[in-house]
Every structure is written in structure tokens, then in C-alpha cells.
């Protein structure tokens, strides 16, 4: 081996962003910037990862890995606060990736069912999403609603903090499977709901490419 370059998984995803085509992406609102601007990629899967991609003054890009999954869950309403408390364990800070991940889907679902006096009957995150989209289970539907709202808040907060005018890219195994829900549901409204600073022009993209990180790994070696 002549050279070994170790990348964080979301650092590799960030490096892939300039090489994704329209066929790899589904856009949810906003508009593309006129000049190269900072981009963010984040996404729920086994964990909740994030990285930024910043344009360099002389051309090219620099990836900046982050740790979005370890920030506090962005609860706002009384219902959300009660749900978070029911999901929490004493003495442990409830991090966002405890809920906004595949495992988090099952935690939200089982907690909602118990709070309603029902026995959780769906065993996998995939089945929860299927039941939610089909409308066949009320707890699954409510689970997906909470999941989308929390993801939107986090994405909007991250975009605002980093001034990600180049867009927010949603990666991971979950978001492609719920892209229709992200398009028609409250995601975009919640993403933009930030008070004085305006995120209306910031585009959000769902990455549909199954293996985008490979493109990022190749880019890192250029």
C-alpha cells in the first residue's frame, strides 16, 4: 500500500456532493446557489451523522466532519417533551441519534404504543415505516411524523448555524424510503421555521444514489 487515507463515513459523503448528478438527487424546495457555497450532508441510519463541504478560495473543496447525532433532541411542544421524557433513562442526556435513527424509530414507536396503553406489535424499523406510509397502524404513523419533524428541525438548525447556502443533503438508508413523505408532509415548513433568518432559498436534496460515499472516497484521492 503506497498511501492510506482514512475518512469518516460522512466526510466521504461530503466529498461526494460535487460529483452527484440530478439523477442521484430529489430536491425538496429551495433553489441552487449562483456560486459555490457551503454544503451540508446529514442523515439517519445506524447513527445520525453530519459533515460540511466548504469551497476553497482557489478552487476545490474541503470536508469538515461533525457530530450532529450527539446534540440534544430538538423538542418544542408539550407532547414532544412528554415523549422524550418517556423515552429517556435517568441520568443520561437524550441525544438526537437516540431517536433519529433506525433504532430510534423503534424506540419512538414502542414508547408511543405504551403511552397509549397498547402493546407494540411491529418489530423492525422497516416495518414501522411501511405501516406508517400505508396508514395501517396509528402508532407507526405518529412515529414517522415525529421523526420527520425532528429531522427537519435539526437540518434547519445545522443549515442556519453553518450558513449552508449550497444546500442540505439527506443521506443514509432511511430518507430515500420516505422521500414521498418528506415531499408532501411538514418537512419543508419545519426546516424553514427559524425566526429572523430566512432559509427559504436553501435547497434540500435527498440522495438516492445507493453508494455515494464511494464517489467521495475517489474524490479524496484526487
NORVEN-V892414 format. One record per helix or strand. SS is the DSSP state (2 for helix, 1 for strand). FROM is the first residue (numbers start at 1). TO is the last residue. If there is no record, write none. Layout:
SS;FROM;TO  SS;FROM;TO
This chain:
2;9;19  2;22;24  1;25;27  1;31;31  1;39;44  1;48;55  1;61;66  2;68;70  1;72;72  2;78;87  1;95;95  2;96;98  2;102;115  2;125;134  2;138;162  1;168;170  2;175;184  2;187;192  1;202;202  1;204;207  2;212;220
